[in-house]
């Protein structure tokens, strides 16, 4: 389902992919997040996503104009995962609500790996 708003000029429909792309770009700006991750079904390996494929590590569900987001991330070695997760949740919630005008009700974070920053 897509997010939908109506105003005096017509309807505004927001695709899940747009929200996922924006959420992914916001997430990688957070300190301690190395990038988004995807798990290969074939061999079970975690792969770091870059550039245009960043939204593949983000799953967005929009129901009744309420957004739920699942992040699959890779964190930097030596950081507190709980601090990174709290920062990610608050930053993404604020930015998504400002960007879409919809309410973010849930953000789930799945830490898929750890990387040493060079």
TACOR-V447639 format. One line per field, one symbol per residue. ss: DSSP state (a for helix, b for strand, c for the rest). Layout:
# TACOR-V447639
ss->???
This chain:
# TACOR-V447639
ss->ccbbbbbccbbbbbcaaaaaaaaaaaaaccccbbbbbbbccccccbbbbcaaaaaaabbbbbbccbbbbbbbbbbbccccaaaaaaaaaaaaaaaaaaaaccbbbbbbbbbbbbbccc
